[in-house]
């Protein structure tokens, strides 16, 4: 089974017509349309709260997230001193969920940012250069793109071993082909536009054309598509931690917490479901924000 971003994001990136370089007025209009989207604004507010909570975790945590107590194991939600209950080792769930947001968001955003830089560079180079360079880059990328994201992430993490760095490397490799294909598609459309031909006829060099005419038109669609991958990255990162291929105990991370609490599903199901609920809300918020960005950038609007 493969996990992929919404089809609307792919369609928007593949069918976006080439347009002249975006002006400041265009981006102001995009921002205004985004603000008028209630779903995107709610998602942005939720993500902002999660990010601020993760950054301010040392001041928000009501207890030590690593302190264990055999006398406080699997306390239900609402217990005095444990607002969201406790885990299988008696550690405070609220504190671990707040601190776990740091690693979960980091594991979701960082691979996409790295893949955005690498994939955009490869895709823009292949799309603008064309010919044998395009064939060499894109056919090499197709080798990785042929594998489902979940299986490729598990295979790479299993080969590299458990750990945060190896999980980040695996997820980055998974997303580079997807972003590179979108970057190559959009760049190929822009390269064939009249204003690029005019710049080339005027004697402008390839670097100047790419900097002045190509980047301004292709980075927007690539970025919007990349934001739709953050939710996928979070799910994959949580899945790797759940399988023991990501973050190692005792570090709090939502996927790892799901794994350690799976035996408590019959005794404290609400407590055991809390990390999954945080993963679900965060992933939905990233998807809604990505859809809002895509709609705000629609040329036809």
N, C-alpha and C positions, 0 to 999 in steps of 0.2 A: 504494500500500500504506500502510495506517495502522498506527501503533504505539499500542496502548492498554493500560492496566493490566489485571491479571487480572480476569476477569468476576466472580469471587467478591467483589472489593472493591466493584464496582458494585452487585451484588445485595445485599450487606450494607448499603450506604448507602441503597438505595432501599426496602428492606423493613423497616428497623429501626423497631419500633413506638415511639410516643412514650411516654416514661417520666418520672416526676418528676425533679426536679433531682438530679444525682448527689451522693452523700454521700462523705465521706472513706473510709468503709468500703468503698464500691463500688470506688473507685480502688485501695485496698489489695488488694482481691480481684483486680482486673485485673492489678496488678503481680505478685501471687503466681502467677496462671495463666500469665503471660508467662514468669516465671522457670522454670516447669516445662516449657516448650516447648524441647526441645533444639535444634531447627532455628533458632528465633529467637535463642537465646542464642549459638549459633555465629556466626550472621550478625552479631549485635551486637558480638561480640568481633572479628570480621574488620574491621568498619567502624571500630571504636574504634582498632585498630592502624593502619589506613590514615589516619585523621584525625590521630592522634598523630604518625605518620610524616611527614605533610604539614606539620604545625605545627613539628616539630623538624627539618625538612629541612636547614637550614644546618649543623646539628651531626651529621647522619647521612650526608650526602653524602660519599663517599670521594674525589671529585675535582670539579673545576670543571665544571659541566654545560654551559658555553658554550665551553670550550677545545677547539679543533679540532686535528687532526693528520692530515695526508695519509698518514703512515706507519702509522697505527693504524686505518685505515678497515675497517669491517665485520669486526672481530675476533669470533671465536666465543665462546660462553658458556664461562666457566672460564678465559679468558686471564688471565695474570698482570697485575694492575693494572686489569683490567676483568672483574669477577666475572660480569656479565651481558652481556659483549661490548661492542661499540661500534657507533655508527650510521654512516651514509654519509659523515659528515664527521669521523669519528674521535672523536666525543664519547662520554663514558662513559654507557652505557645505564642502569646502576643509579642514578646521580646524577640523570639526566634523568627517570627513572620516579618517583623519590621527589619531586623538585621538581614534576613534572608533575601529581602527585596534588593539589596545591594548586589549580591552575586547573580540573582536571577535576571535583573535588568542589565547588568554588565554582560552576562553571557548571551543575552538576547540582542543587544545593540552593537556590541563591539565586532562580532563576526560580520555583520551586515555592513558596518562602516568600512572595515578592511576590504571586504568583497566589492564594495562600491568603488573604492579607489582602484583596486587591481582590475576588476571586471570592466569598469568604465574605460580605463586606459587601453586595455586589450581590444575592447569592442570599437572604440573610436579609431584606434590605429587600423584595425581590420576594415572598418567601414569606409574610412577615407582613402586608405592606400589601395584597396581592392586587389584584384589580380591574384598572384601567387601568395602574397602576404596574407590576404584575406582567407584564401584556401587553407594555408598552413595553420593559421591561428584558430579558425573556426572548426576545422576538422579535428584538431587536437582537443578543443573544448568539447566537441560532441562526444568524445570518448567518456568524459565524466558525466556529461548531461544525459547519457543513455541510462544511467543507473538511477533508480528512485532515491529521493533525498534521504529517506529514513535508512535504507539499507547502506547507502554510501557513507552516511555519518557513523553508523554503527561499525561498519567495516574499517573505516579509517581510525576511529577511536580505539577499536579493538587491537589494531596493528600498532598504533602509537603508544597505547597504554592509558590508564586512567590519569586524571589530573586536569586542572583548569587550562593550562597552556595547550595541552594536546587536544582538549575538547574545542578550544577556540580555533586551533589550526584546522581541525576536521570540519567544523561548521563553515569556516571561511572558504575552504576548498569546495564545499558543497554549493555555496552561493555564487562563487565567481562565474561559473558557466552560465547561470541563469541571467545574471546582470550583463555579462558580456554579450549575450545574444540580443538582448534588448538594445544595448548601446550600439551594436553593429547595425541593427535594423534601422534605428532612428538616424544614425550617422549617414547611412547609405542614401536615405531620402533627402537629407540636407545637402549632401555632396552633389546631388543632381539638380539642385535648385538654380534658378536664374541668377540670383545675387552672388552665389559662389562662383558660377561661370564668369560673371562680370568681373569679380575680384581677381580671378585667375588670368583673365584676358588683360587686365590692367597691369599685370606683372607682379602681383603680390605673391610672396613665397608661401609654401605649404604651412609653415609654422604660423605665419601671420593670419592666413585664412582660417586655420583651426582655432586660433586664439580669438580672433575678432568676429567670426561668422558661425563657426560650428559649435563651440562650447556653449555659447549663450542659448542655443536652440535645443541642444540634446541633453544637457545636464538636468533640466527641469523634469522631463519625462522619466529619465533614468532614476532620479531621486524619488519621484512619486512611486515608481515601481519598487524601489528598494525599501521604502517604508512599509510596504505590504509584506515584506519578507521578515520584518522584525518579529511579528507574532509567530511566524513559522520557526524562526530561530529560537524563540523562547520555549516553544513546545519541544523542539528537537533537543535543546540543551537540558530541559527538565527530563526528557526521556532518557538521555544518556546518563544523567545522575541517578535516575530511577534504576537503571540497569547496572550501576556501579562503574560506569565508564567516564563519569564527569567529575563533579566536585566530590572530595573525599570527606568522610566524617572526621571530626564533629562539626565542621563548618555548616552553618544553616543555609540551605538553599531549597527552594520550594519543591523541586523535583526529588531531591534527596530526602526531604521530610516526608513526602508521599511514600517513598520506599520504606522508610523506617516505621511509619505508622500503619502500614498495610495490615499488620497482624492485629491492630486494634479496631478494625472496621466493624467487628461484631460487638465490641464492648463499648466503644465511644465513637460511633460513626460520624457525628458532627465534628468532633475534634479532628478525626482522621481526614475529613473532607476539606478542611480549611485551606491547606496549601493548594489543593486542586482548584478551589474557588478563586484564590488569588491569581493563579495562572490563567484561568478562564477569563476573569474580568480584565486582566492586563492585555491578553491576546485580542479580545473583542475590541478593547479601546484602541489598540494600534490599528486594527482593521478598519474601524469606523473613521479614524483620523486619516488613514490612507485613502479611503473612498472619498472623504471630504476634499482632500487635496486634489484628487483626480478630477472630481466634478468642478472644482474651482478653476482648474486649468483648462477645461474644455474650451476649445477655440470657438465652437459654435454658440456657446453661451455669450 
